[in-house]
């Protein structure tokens, strides 16, 4: 389960800090615009419990200025955790 998540630095993050309650086989990220249109989707490999840093993919740099919501789900043994959400701002 994802306990907390946020972008670093804020605004204009280059990575996401994710706090996991337990280990995960993978962590999935879906980025939505403020109009809830899916803008980007990516995954990160295995992560241990506690805080971890996930670099944002190159496609993140092509998103226009604005406010984005990131839905984050941990995958473990074929099960998905409930989504946690981070709000991030892009201001270039």
Secondary structure as UniProt FT lines:
FT   STRAND          2..8
FT   STRAND          15..20
FT   STRAND          26..33
FT   TURN            34..35
FT   STRAND          38..44
FT   STRAND          50..55
FT   HELIX           58..62
FT   STRAND          66..76
FT   TURN            77..78
FT   STRAND          79..80
FT   STRAND          84..90
//
